[in-house]
């Protein structure tokens, strides 16, 4: 595929923008503020129209599905007008692309929307699926798999770049046997290059797999995006899902009619690709469009938005930066250096519940972190931060804020490191009263097996009995002795 397939040119890059995704299974409207620079949508709604239903047999969009899709677009048009949108980008994928009678839908749809509908090519759809995921998750190497109603996109990522890609005209609405789908996927020569790499699954079918995985294996955190699946467990589950007829825990009702077919396709991709693990993503080609519109934005714009929110709502300006400055000289000796990124993000979230009910601050802080729309975090990363903040608020009473089932998703070493950082932050907040100027009176020094707290004259006056008790607890959490010097 070409390096730059889809081109989107706008003279005015301001105001709200609407993306209408006309897929084989559903029609979705998403309205983003500030031309998509802020990634959180003002509006996000879909209607299951199943434009691709029976397309494989007839080659045409059915009259019924066309009528349903046009009705959805009429509603969306009113919403777009009343919210106030500067630009509309309607896109259509496999069903419209492959149908003989696409004009019967496209012409009236364009009239309703007062704009042209862009029918994506196979290469464009594959590119956008990959960009949507890569702009929200830091991926170096992996296989992106987007399973829709009428097509399957496979994109191999190597060193952060698209290496190979293909779009195949099979989807969960396509009547195809398990053997046929397996053989089609097997013919992709480069798919074996994804062996032992992560497989990133996007699209409604993979999200349904994630939901079923949570229910079937009693996974304690109901959060689809960033969920990591064990390959063997996923294959066992897909095998069971492929035989289901009426109901399966975790599968939405509107997916049940096609989940057997979707399960066979997903299982065949996994068997051919032989990935190390499976990561479910909530991203889509719509995220790819936003990435195209804003090529210079951060890899993780949601993180920047969260940080901006925290800065605007913190008690005292500069507390996060002062804590980082205090810890960084000794951080690599206290915890696994690979956790440094998560430590820095934890510092941004330290005061997340400062204005909440005193008795509930710890619980509220943990729940906020576990549910923050941070797409660039996998589950174990999110849980580690939540555990750190839990210790920061309640100390050893951690069990009152976060379930042990959730905590136990972390390794023993990561739990210990979260304990160390959390107890250190708890000491800092007690000593400083949450004010960064008070932290300027102190330094951390590591002398062999002893953690030293060095205070200036003002710091000495601030260091009371409770501060000493908490500093001792911090040193103990590191398996170190403690010492306070002036």
C-alpha atoms as one frame of an Amber mdcrd trajectory, in Angstrom:
protein
   0.000   0.000   0.000   1.110   3.582  -0.525   2.553   5.547   2.386  -0.182
   8.186   2.297  -3.444   6.828   0.972  -6.240   8.993   2.354  -5.947  12.774
   1.931  -8.103  15.183   3.911  -7.667  18.866   3.146  -9.474  21.672   4.958
  -8.732  25.394   4.763 -10.354  26.025   8.118  -9.239  23.668  10.866 -11.436
  25.049  13.627 -14.765  24.253  15.197 -16.635  21.010  15.758 -16.243  18.176
  13.274 -18.629  15.303  12.552 -17.508  11.900  11.291 -20.221   9.616   9.952
 -19.014   6.035   9.635 -21.285   4.046   7.296 -20.210   0.487   7.940 -21.478
  -2.905   6.870 -23.112  -3.480  10.259 -23.835  -0.042  11.705 -23.994   3.666
  10.917 -22.305   5.799  13.571 -22.062   9.538  14.177 -19.268  11.024  16.253
 -18.916  14.764  16.801 -15.573  16.017  18.113 -14.852  19.491  19.504 -12.007
  21.695  18.292 -11.516  19.865  14.980 -10.676  16.654  16.784  -7.763  18.083
  18.755  -9.711  17.145  21.869 -10.284  13.394  21.404 -13.351  13.106  23.646
 -16.501  13.290  21.489 -19.416  15.600  22.173 -21.702  12.953  20.696 -21.265
   9.253  19.920 -24.171   7.133  18.708 -24.696   4.258  16.320 -27.645   2.543
  14.662 -27.424  -1.102  13.573 -28.583  -0.963   9.942 -26.781  -4.076   8.609
 -26.190  -2.655   5.141 -23.956  -5.639   4.408 -26.550  -8.269   5.289 -27.144
 -10.696   2.361 -24.736  -8.670   0.218 -22.605 -11.789  -0.260 -25.572 -13.670
  -1.784 -27.209 -10.881  -3.827 -24.415  -8.399  -4.484 -26.835  -5.625  -3.498
 -27.825  -3.569  -0.477 -31.322  -4.554   0.618 -34.169  -2.044   0.387 -34.867
  -2.561   4.080 -31.298  -1.817   5.205 -31.073   1.217   2.892 -34.292   2.630
   4.383 -33.005   2.081   7.917 -29.656   3.723   7.162 -31.275   6.747   5.501
 -33.575   7.196   8.484 -30.540   7.150  10.793 -28.818   9.776   8.629 -31.891
  12.013   8.763 -31.728  11.974  12.551 -27.974  12.519  12.528 -28.380  15.479
  10.160 -30.638  17.267  12.640 -28.220  16.566  15.497 -25.292  17.902  13.450
 -27.186  21.101  12.614 -28.312  21.780  16.167 -24.942  21.078  17.799 -23.185
  23.283  15.274 -20.571  21.591  13.119 -17.969  23.225  10.883 -17.080  20.123
   8.840 -18.782  16.815   8.056 -16.801  13.764   6.939 -19.092  10.905   5.873
 -17.241   7.707   4.999 -18.503   4.343   3.760 -16.709   1.010   3.879 -17.071
  -2.531   2.507 -20.858  -2.831   2.076 -21.221   0.328  -0.011 -17.885  -0.260
  -1.735 -18.819  -3.753  -2.924 -22.524  -3.375  -3.724 -23.879  -3.172  -7.276
 -26.634  -0.757  -6.244 -24.637   1.568  -4.005 -26.073   4.651  -5.770 -29.531
   3.763  -4.460 -28.173   4.546  -1.015 -25.382   7.042  -1.690 -27.368   9.591
  -3.740 -30.223  10.118  -1.240 -27.736   9.942   1.653 -25.647  12.740   0.140
 -28.791  14.784  -0.337 -29.703  14.354   3.344 -26.212  15.329   4.490 -25.663
  18.017   1.827 -22.167  16.675   1.204 -20.368  13.929  -0.706 -19.797  10.546
   0.892 -16.245   9.255   0.651 -16.235   5.545  -0.193 -13.001   4.206   1.242
 -10.827   1.887  -0.779  -9.493  -1.287   0.820  -6.085   0.324   1.313  -7.611
   3.413   2.907  -9.684   1.338   5.320  -6.658  -0.712   6.371  -4.513   2.378
   6.798  -7.106   4.165   8.934  -7.648   1.109  11.153  -3.912   0.989  11.849
  -3.535   4.737  12.375  -6.530   4.818  14.692  -4.914   2.253  16.942  -1.365
   3.554  16.689  -2.436   7.098  17.599  -3.911   5.813  20.855  -1.563   2.982
  21.831   2.241   3.090  21.584   2.832   0.113  19.256   6.295  -0.836  18.036
   5.568  -4.276  16.634   2.294  -6.137  16.295  -0.586  -7.279  14.118  -3.656
  -5.021  13.924  -6.829  -6.948  13.105 -10.050  -5.051  12.323 -13.047  -7.346
  11.864 -16.150  -5.596  10.553 -19.416  -6.717   9.062 -18.153  -6.979   5.501
 -14.375  -6.932   5.634 -11.330  -8.052   7.570  -8.254  -5.827   7.697  -4.875
  -7.214   8.736  -1.993  -4.775   9.213   1.522  -5.754  10.279   3.339  -3.059
  12.277   7.136  -3.180  12.471   9.182  -0.539  14.296   6.120   1.685  14.569
   5.447   1.659  10.810   2.940  -0.131   8.588   4.933  -2.957   6.989   2.219
  -5.028   5.278  -1.542  -4.762   5.024  -4.482  -6.466   3.369  -8.259  -6.047
   3.335 -10.302  -9.207   2.713 -13.989  -9.265   1.803 -15.085 -11.450   4.683
 -16.796 -10.227   7.844 -19.192 -11.385  10.512 -22.129 -10.759   8.118 -20.515
 -12.922   5.418 -21.815 -16.530   5.246 -18.539 -18.408   5.066 -17.467 -21.739
   6.493 -14.744 -22.084   9.093 -12.550 -23.998   6.622 -13.004 -21.365   3.897
 -12.048 -18.470   6.162  -9.052 -20.402   7.499  -7.731 -21.084   3.990  -8.240
 -17.472   2.862  -6.262 -16.153   5.824  -3.598 -18.843   5.427  -2.848 -17.611
   1.891  -1.555 -14.286   3.252   2.160 -14.910   2.872   3.381 -12.382   5.434
   1.011 -13.312   8.276   3.575 -15.661   9.820   5.799 -12.626  10.420   3.407
 -11.743  13.248   4.261 -14.891  15.197   4.974 -14.142  18.876   3.950 -10.496
  18.433   0.924  -8.900  20.133  -2.337  -9.066  18.174  -4.445  -5.905  18.537
  -8.116  -6.638  17.857 -10.486  -3.825  16.896 -14.109  -3.715  15.824 -17.343
  -4.822  17.470 -16.603  -8.538  17.187 -13.326  -8.234  19.088 -14.985  -6.018
  21.689 -17.640  -8.722  22.103 -14.846 -11.258  22.581 -13.386  -9.022  25.291
 -16.748  -8.702  27.032 -17.300 -12.474  26.895 -13.753 -13.088  28.197 -14.442
 -10.866  31.222 -17.671 -12.718  32.001 -16.511 -16.267  31.246 -13.223 -16.080
  33.160 -14.577 -13.821  35.945 -12.047 -11.105  35.131 -12.430  -8.468  37.875
 -12.140  -5.232  35.867 -14.937  -4.628  33.365 -13.044  -2.443  30.928 -12.800
  -3.555  27.302 -10.155  -1.220  25.897  -6.654  -2.330  26.860  -7.820  -5.766
  28.004  -5.069  -8.366  27.460  -6.227 -11.908  26.665  -4.308 -15.112  27.155
  -4.159 -16.744  23.704  -5.016 -20.266  24.851  -7.968 -19.038  26.921  -9.179
 -16.901  24.004  -9.113 -19.870  21.602 -11.070 -22.030  24.060 -13.645 -19.265
  24.469 -13.951 -18.650  20.720 -14.504 -22.358  20.189 -17.442 -22.220  22.595
 -18.771 -19.000  21.040 -18.678 -20.535  17.551 -21.285 -23.127  18.611 -23.609
 -20.745  20.446 -27.172 -20.306  19.166 -29.203 -18.047  21.448 -27.336 -16.415
  24.312 -23.777 -16.196  25.628 -22.658 -14.228  28.729 -21.140 -10.889  27.767
 -22.256 -10.925  24.120 -24.691  -8.096  23.226 -28.054  -9.304  21.976 -27.654
  -7.594  18.600 -24.401  -9.547  18.034 -25.783 -13.004  18.762 -26.994 -13.705
  15.219 -23.477 -13.332  13.788 -21.199 -14.140  16.727 -20.661 -17.745  15.612
 -19.324 -16.606  12.246 -17.256 -13.832  13.834 -15.768 -16.310  16.319 -14.648
 -18.643  13.538 -12.944 -15.797  11.684 -11.217 -14.454  14.822 -10.078 -17.947
  15.784  -8.659 -18.564  12.312  -6.722 -15.301  12.384  -5.228 -16.254  15.744
  -4.334 -19.783  14.609  -2.580 -18.471  11.504  -0.863 -15.503  13.149   0.236
 -17.329  16.330   0.447 -14.154  18.449   2.036 -13.889  21.896  -1.046 -12.214
  23.354  -4.263 -10.516  22.285  -5.043  -6.924  23.226  -8.547  -5.560  22.679
  -8.787  -1.983  21.427 -11.747   0.367  21.421 -10.290   2.372  18.529 -11.619
   2.498  14.966 -11.079   4.040  11.540 -12.685   7.185  12.986  -9.652   7.570
  15.249  -7.525   7.141  12.139  -9.308  10.074  10.508  -8.723  12.231  13.589
  -5.042  11.283  13.401  -4.973  12.296   9.719  -6.606  15.635  10.503  -4.152
  16.412  13.295  -0.824  14.824  12.258   1.252  16.921  14.644  -0.676  16.097
  17.791   0.685  13.967  20.635   0.685  10.184  20.322  -1.494  10.135  23.427
  -3.763  13.197  23.223  -6.117  11.754  25.817  -3.245  11.729  28.333  -2.520
  15.388  27.591  -6.194  16.246  28.102  -6.268  14.418  31.435  -3.100  16.187
  32.582  -4.576  19.532  31.553  -7.722  18.716  33.513  -5.696  17.770  36.600
  -3.573  20.919  36.398  -6.692  23.062  36.147  -8.286  21.323  39.146  -5.336
  20.859  41.510  -5.133  22.573  44.893  -1.632  23.984  44.619   0.206  24.601
  41.363   3.481  22.739  40.895   2.978  19.907  43.412   3.317  17.179  40.783
   6.564  18.563  39.373   8.088  19.052  42.818   7.359  15.446  43.780   8.965
  14.190  40.554  12.013  16.347  41.289  12.203  14.923  44.819  11.921  11.255
  43.786  13.861  11.061  40.525  17.399  10.988  42.062  16.560   7.760  43.939
  13.725   6.336  41.829  15.729   3.767  39.847  17.035   2.293  43.106  13.568
   2.084  44.679  11.491   0.547  41.863  11.840  -1.177  38.499  13.069   1.529
  36.067  10.451   0.397  33.519   7.791   1.888  35.805   9.198   5.414  35.547
   6.597   6.425  32.943   3.772   5.245  35.196   5.324   7.007  38.181   5.300
  10.304  36.289   1.668   9.829  35.301   0.813   8.911  38.900   2.268  12.245
  39.970  -0.235  14.013  37.705  -3.120  12.194  39.413  -2.051  12.584  43.042
  -4.739  15.079  44.000  -7.531  13.538  41.952  -9.901  13.317  44.931  -8.830
  16.329  47.006 -12.305  17.896  46.898 -14.267  14.697  47.589 -15.882  13.456
  50.808 -13.115  12.821  53.365 -14.342   9.323  54.251 -14.546   8.267  50.590
 -11.528   9.956  49.012  -9.544   6.721  48.596 -12.412   4.812  46.981 -13.340
   7.713  44.719  -9.711   8.246  43.645  -9.272   4.574  42.713 -12.575   4.414
  40.816 -11.746   7.597  38.914  -8.385   6.223  37.805  -9.775   2.821  36.819
 -12.402   4.540  34.657 -10.406   7.461  33.200 -10.587   7.487  29.369  -6.830
   6.963  28.995  -6.581   4.831  25.866  -2.814   4.556  25.952  -2.859   2.487
  29.169  -3.186  -1.273  29.357  -5.033  -2.752  32.318  -1.989  -3.629  34.432
  -0.651  -0.073  33.993  -3.958   1.488  35.007  -4.237  -0.818  38.022  -0.672
  -0.006  39.124  -1.433   3.723  39.138  -4.721   3.145  41.000  -2.889   1.067
  43.618  -0.240   3.780  44.085  -2.921   6.421  44.624  -4.801   4.084  46.959
  -1.746   3.807  49.239  -1.258   7.576  48.978  -4.780   8.162  50.361  -5.354
   5.329  52.846  -1.974   3.727  53.509  -2.195   0.127  54.678  -6.011   0.180
  54.536  -5.753  -0.453  50.797  -8.366  -3.246  50.859 -11.041  -0.626  51.583
 -10.478   1.088  48.250  -9.600  -1.534  45.636 -10.554  -5.192  45.281  -7.865
  -7.801  45.911  -9.031  -9.548  42.732  -8.051  -6.466  40.750  -4.771  -5.974
  42.617  -3.824  -9.605  42.020  -3.745  -8.973  38.270  -0.362  -7.387  39.018
   2.818  -9.363  39.621   4.206  -9.543  43.154   7.087  -7.230  42.190   4.785
  -4.610  40.690   2.546  -4.682  43.772   5.604  -4.117  45.945   6.764  -1.184
  43.796   3.292   0.374  43.942   3.403   0.032  47.727   6.799   1.753  47.846
   5.732   4.712  45.723   2.333   5.011  47.387   3.832   5.123  50.882   6.422
   7.646  49.703   3.708   9.886  48.308   1.682   9.516  51.507   4.664  10.765
  53.502   5.190  13.687  51.115   1.596  14.857  51.404   1.548  14.606  55.199
   4.848  16.447  55.507   4.042  19.190  52.982   0.295  19.657  53.548   0.003
  19.197  49.793   1.979  22.382  49.074   5.025  22.210  46.754   6.866  25.039
  48.560   7.078  22.861  51.652   8.627  20.038  49.611  11.441  22.370  48.571
  12.750  22.111  52.144  13.598  18.403  51.751  15.749  16.018  49.697  15.946
  12.221  49.414  19.376  10.573  49.452  20.194   6.862  49.320  23.216   5.834
  51.414  23.732   2.103  51.064  20.831   0.409  52.861  19.559   3.662  54.369
  17.046   6.146  52.963  17.998   9.621  54.126  15.666  12.600  54.408  17.736
  15.778  54.383  15.965  18.884  55.726  16.829  22.579  55.749  15.878  24.831
  58.671  12.275  25.288  57.524  11.956  21.596  56.806  13.102  20.771  60.315
  10.206  22.789  61.731   7.733  21.072  59.389   8.958  17.579  60.262   6.670
  16.565  63.149   5.914  13.210  64.789   3.454  12.145  62.053   5.989  13.029
  59.372   8.625  10.904  61.078   6.209   7.986  61.418   5.245   8.156  57.746
   8.861   8.497  56.603   9.747   5.383  58.575   6.851   3.530  56.910   8.115
   4.719  53.509  11.643   3.423  54.220  10.240   0.129  55.498   8.272  -0.294
  52.267  11.625  -0.135  50.436  13.216  -2.622  52.870  15.558   0.167  53.927
  16.593   1.787  57.167  15.670   5.448  57.641  17.575   8.518  58.785  16.699
  12.203  59.059  19.499  14.811  58.840  19.649  18.608  58.782
